[in-house]
Amino acid sequence: MAPLTGIKVVEMGVMIAVPAASETLAGLGAEVIKVEDTKRGDELRSFGSARGGMSAWFANANAGKRGLSIDLASGEGKDILWKVLEDTDVFIQGFRSGVVGKLGFDYETVSSKLPRLIYCSSTGFGESGPYADLPAYDPVIQALTGWAGFQKVDGEPTLHKAMVSDKTAAVYNAQAILAALVQRGRTGEGCFIEASMLSSNIMYNWPDVMMHCSLLEEDGMHLPNLLASYRLYKCKGGYITVALGTDKQFRSFCEALDAAEHLDDERLQSAATRALNMQYVFSLIGDIAAGFDLATIVSRLREADVPVGPVLDPDEVANDEHVKARGLVEEREHPMLGKHLGAVHPASMFGEALNLSPAPMQGEHSREILTELGYDASSQETLIKRGVIKTFE
């Protein structure tokens, strides 16, 4: 049995920060109902590579859920959501401060009726402050939390070509919800979780990205951030990354690649002296690597127990021998997407993989969920005709 079996989660969110958090909970066994409006629904459905009306992006952030599409501007739609929430353990929503409140589902209103409910509000900037009412997308958060300012190329800031801010927020959202479930198990009481993309990413970046600007005492030794010098090394047939964190690893690197003569260089004698000559060290590593083909240098360094890896393009990752041996990416079948690849849940518990059902089409399970709530077929048809619910049939 998965650890969250019996836990019911209702999600109202778009893009990644909220949907990926609830997908994590689904992967741990929770029942997740994704609530969307009756118009466009989650805008991620239409982003990027797609087939049959669903994008791969959406499919990979919303697996393991059932889909319910409701018009929450209508009284009947609100009644449906209240019925869904009656036996819900976790309600997570990801809209700007005040938006859900206008619909009548703010924390104060919901908790007054359902005191055991865990309510997670995941916004861009939090519930208060000068930015609270501003829209937020991943690049904006990257700009404000050090991601872009630290990822300099030729001295100019740049963005990660991935939704790192959204995914970071998703991890912290899921973490906070799991902690709240543990607390409720002790106290029997629900709680309010105020989360934001901004706060999640500032915390995520502080240990390393901010290491060179954290010390406030005058006698602190302030050095440039080592990570700013990270680079890849070109060899024949591709690129590698190599990390030489210890004296033993640096020695093993030189010996494995027939460059032992450099071990007598005073600038390279220890981690401390190499840190003072980091640009020279990286240039030397690059010069040595350039003389080897990709397969040879990776093989030699792995044999010497030096941390090394080839740089894989995205379309090569699934075919990496270790990824295949561990079954980290699997072929799946989706009613609309057809055959596609997806990453397996990273946690394996009790000797069993935690598998996810296909991501839902908009309103795919509306009828099913309404039946569970006690609506008969005639009532459902009336709601559909009035536009209160949307189905996918």
Protein Blocks (a to p, Z undefined) as FASTA:
>chain_A
ZZkgoiacddddehjlmmmmmmmmmmnopacdddddfknopaklmgcjdeehiafklmmm
mghiacddddfkbmklmmmmmmmmmmpfbdcdfbdehklmmnopafklmmmmmmmbccdd
ddfkojedjklmpccdfklmmmmnommmmmcgehiacddfbdfklmmmmmmmmmmmmmmm
mmmmmnopacdddddfklmmmmmmmmmmmmmmmbmbfkbccdddfklmgccdddehiacd
dddfbfklmmmmmmmnopammmmpmklmpmklmmmmmmmmmmmmmmmmmmpcfklmmmmm
mmnopacdddddfklmmmpmklmmnopaccdddfklmpadddddfbdgehiacddddddd
ehklmmmmmmmnopafklmmmmmmnomaccdZZ
